[in-house]
């Protein structure tokens, strides 16, 4: 059973973009089943021109602004604040992600590894708009369910992914399946997770715990991302996860 705190690292990525990265970093490449976590803030004219991927799935979730997605499968769409787009790279795809033409676009990109048996599946794409995600209010907690329960966004790995706003002195509890591990990423405020404190731009890496208890020292905003590991070797380099 462990719960460890890490600070984000500022890393250059794409065309003129700096991201707050949890991993991959030298010495800390991934946290099975998750293989990348970037919190980005992109101005107009920047972004991620055409580039290839294979072997994993990715979710781009927007807090503000928006993101244009275009790929070699024929998909072309724009996801705005509160919405998300998921691509399954599988055997391979080429895509671009470019921000809205005005203002800054802020969001998180998360990569989830595919198990070896699914590495060669056909690539696919899904967009879910803000209004289509379920949101529940629980005693001072507003919980937006991005993956899990009744969310329409689907992955090939069992994952719980939530965007939580927690009022000062409020408490939120989350029960996990045995074997789940993952991340609590704090964007604003100051929270305690099972009595371990974390503040903005910090993340807690959690494993071996089946009940999470969140409390807030002040109004706080954070992401919860938990998943079942594949327990397989991960060969990760650049845009590919084999």
C-alpha positions in Angstrom: 0.0 0.0 0.0 1.5 3.3 -1.0 0.7 7.0 -1.6 3.5 9.1 -3.0 3.6 12.8 -3.9 5.3 14.2 -7.1 5.5 17.7 -8.4 4.8 18.4 -12.1 7.7 19.1 -14.5 7.5 21.8 -17.2 8.5 20.2 -20.5 8.6 21.6 -24.1 6.4 19.6 -26.5 4.9 20.0 -30.0 5.2 23.3 -31.8 6.0 26.0 -29.2 4.1 24.3 -26.3 5.2 23.9 -22.7 3.3 21.3 -20.8 3.1 20.4 -17.1 4.1 16.7 -17.2 3.9 13.9 -14.7 5.3 11.3 -17.0 7.1 10.1 -19.1 10.2 11.6 -17.6 13.8 10.4 -17.3 13.7 7.9 -14.4 9.8 7.7 -14.3 8.5 6.7 -17.7 5.0 5.4 -16.9 2.6 4.2 -14.2 0.9 1.1 -15.7 -1.6 1.3 -17.4 -0.9 5.0 -17.9 1.9 6.1 -20.1 1.6 9.9 -20.4 0.0 12.8 -18.4 0.4 16.3 -19.8 -1.5 19.4 -18.6 -1.2 21.8 -21.5 -1.9 25.5 -22.1 -1.6 26.5 -25.8 -2.0 29.8 -27.5 -3.2 30.3 -31.1 -0.9 29.2 -33.9 0.8 26.6 -31.7 -0.1 23.0 -31.2 0.7 19.5 -32.5 0.9 19.2 -36.3 0.6 15.8 -38.1 2.3 13.0 -36.2 1.9 9.2 -35.9 0.9 7.0 -32.9 0.4 3.3 -32.2 -0.2 0.9 -29.4 -2.3 3.0 -26.9 -5.4 5.1 -26.4 -5.5 8.8 -25.5 -8.0 11.2 -24.0 -7.8 15.0 -24.5 -10.0 16.7 -22.0 -10.5 20.5 -22.3 -10.9 23.0 -19.4 -11.1 26.1 -21.6 -10.7 27.0 -25.3 -10.9 24.0 -27.7 -8.9 21.6 -29.8 -9.2 20.7 -33.5 -8.6 17.1 -34.3 -7.9 15.8 -37.8 -6.7 12.3 -38.7 -6.0 9.9 -41.6 -9.2 8.0 -40.8 -11.2 10.9 -42.1 -12.2 12.3 -38.8 -12.2 16.1 -38.4 -13.8 17.8 -35.4 -13.5 20.5 -32.7 -13.9 19.7 -29.0 -14.7 22.7 -26.8 -14.4 23.4 -23.1 -15.8 20.6 -20.9 -15.7 18.1 -23.8 -13.2 15.3 -24.6 -11.9 13.4 -27.6 -10.5 9.8 -27.5 -8.5 8.1 -30.1 -7.4 4.5 -30.1 -4.2 4.3 -32.0 -4.1 0.5 -32.1 -2.1 -0.6 -35.2 -1.4 3.1 -36.1 -2.9 6.4 -37.1 -1.7 9.9 -38.0 -3.4 12.9 -36.5 -3.0 16.6 -35.6 -4.3 18.6 -32.7 -4.4 22.3 -33.1 -6.0 24.8 -30.6 -8.8 27.3 -31.0 -7.9 30.4 -33.1 -8.5 32.8 -30.3 -7.5 32.8 -26.6 -5.7 30.0 -24.8 -6.7 26.3 -24.8 -6.1 24.5 -21.6 -6.6 20.8 -21.0 -5.1 17.4 -20.1 -3.9 14.7 -22.4 -3.8 11.2 -20.9 -2.4 8.1 -22.6 -3.6 4.7 -21.6 -1.6 1.6 -22.7 -3.3 -1.1 -24.6 -2.7 -4.7 -23.6 -0.5 -6.8 -25.9 -3.5 -8.7 -27.2 -5.0 -5.4 -28.5 -2.0 -3.6 -29.9 -3.0 -4.3 -33.5 -6.7 -3.4 -33.3 -8.0 -1.0 -35.9 -7.6 2.7 -34.9 -10.7 4.7 -34.0 -11.9 8.1 -32.7 -14.7 9.3 -30.4 -15.8 12.8 -29.3 -17.9 13.4 -26.3 -19.3 17.0 -25.7 -19.5 18.6 -22.3 -23.3 18.2 -21.9 -23.0 14.4 -22.5 -20.9 13.6 -19.5 -22.7 12.6 -16.3 -22.2 15.0 -13.3 -23.2 14.2 -9.8 -23.3 16.4 -6.7 -22.5 14.8 -3.4 -22.4 16.8 -0.2 -20.1 19.6 -1.4 -18.5 17.6 -4.2 -19.3 18.0 -7.9 -18.0 15.0 -9.7 -17.9 14.9 -13.5 -17.4 11.3 -14.7 -15.2 11.2 -17.8 -14.6 7.4 -17.9 -16.6 4.9 -15.9 -20.2 4.3 -14.7 -22.6 6.0 -17.1 -20.0 8.0 -19.2 -20.3 7.5 -22.9 -16.5 7.7 -23.4 -15.2 4.1 -23.7 -11.8 2.6 -23.4 -10.3 -0.9 -23.8 -8.8 -0.8 -20.3 -10.9 -0.5 -17.1 -10.4 3.1 -15.9 -12.1 5.5 -13.5 -11.4 9.1 -14.6 -13.1 12.0 -12.8 -13.0 15.8 -12.7 -13.8 16.8 -9.1 -14.6 20.2 -7.5 -14.7 20.0 -3.7 -15.9 22.7 -1.4 -13.9 23.8 1.6 -14.3 21.3 4.5 -16.3 18.9 2.2 -15.5 15.2 2.0 -15.7 12.9 -1.0 -15.2 9.1 -0.9 -14.4 6.8 -3.7 -14.3 3.0 -3.6 -11.9 1.2 -6.0 -11.7 -2.3 -7.3 -8.9 -4.4 -5.9 -5.6 -3.9 -7.8 -6.4 -0.5 -9.2 -3.6 2.1 -9.1 -3.4 5.7 -10.4 -3.2 9.4 -9.9 -4.8 12.3 -8.1 -3.7 15.5 -9.8 -4.4 18.8 -8.0 -5.1 21.8 -10.2 -6.4 24.3 -7.6 -6.6 24.4 -3.9 -5.3 22.1 -1.2 -6.7 18.6 -0.5 -6.0 15.6 1.8 -6.2 12.1 0.3 -6.4 9.5 3.1 -4.8 12.2 5.3 -1.9 12.9 2.8 -1.8 16.6 1.8 -1.4 17.8 -1.7 -1.6 21.2 -3.3 -1.9 22.7 -6.8 0.6 21.3 -9.4 1.2 18.2 -7.3 0.0 14.6 -7.9 -0.4 11.7 -5.6 0.5 8.3 -7.0 -1.7 5.6 -5.4 -1.6 1.8 -5.3 -2.8 -0.9 -2.9 -5.6 1.3 -1.6 -9.3 0.4 -2.2 -11.0 3.3 -0.5 -10.0 6.9 -1.1 -11.1 9.7 1.2 -10.8 13.3 -0.1 -11.2 16.4 2.1 -10.5 20.0 1.2 -8.7 22.7 3.2 -10.2 25.2 0.8 -12.3 25.1 -2.4 -10.3 22.7 -4.6 -10.3 21.2 -8.1 -8.6 18.0 -9.0 -8.5 15.0 -11.3 -8.8 11.3 -10.2 -7.5 8.7 -12.6 -7.4 5.1 -11.5 -7.0 2.0 -13.7 -6.2 -1.8 -13.6 -2.6 -2.4 -14.8 -1.9 -4.8 -17.6 1.2 -6.1 -15.8 3.0 -6.5 -19.1 6.4 -5.0 -20.3 6.0 -1.5 -21.7 8.2 -0.5 -24.6 7.7 3.3 -24.9 9.5 5.7 -27.2 8.2 9.0 -28.5 4.7 8.6 -30.0 4.7 4.7 -29.9 3.9 2.3 -27.1 4.7 -1.3 -28.1 
